[in-house]
Amino acid sequence: MQQKKEIINKLRSSNLRPTKQRILIAKKLFDRKKTFHFTAETLNQAVNKKGDIKISLATIYNTVEAFKKAGHIREILTNNSKSYYDTNIKSHHHFYDSESKKLTDIDYQDVILDKIPNPPKGKKIKDLEVVISLQNK
């Protein structure tokens, strides 16, 4: 669990003023024991579920984008048109259930790849992430 001071430092490191709204968003993202997978819309529902401060969806989108740029969260690409985000920024893979729209972590060591293609000239591989799409039997 992160204290308010740590949350404020995280906001400042992202060049964001620690407003009440941003602190609430950051607490919802980072003040938890387990990884949090979310879309901006599901985060909006979680943040605005209760409380006296109403946070606009635009503020949530802007804050999520700032955290992504700062490296505090990562964007997960699925075969669906929505952007998913993850508070676990360590290298790992995901299962994506297209029916429930849920992501589940897969340990990095549990996926073994025999051959990875060479990157284009002048580029190097920064990270490798596998998303395995699921459906009901």
Secondary structure, DSSP 8 states (H G I E B T S, - for coil): ---HHHHHHHHHHTT----HHHHHHHHHHHSSSS--EE-HHHHHHHHTSSSS----HHHHHHHHHHHHHHTSSEEE--SSSS-EEES--SS-EEEEETTTTEEEEE-GGG---S------TT--------EEEE---
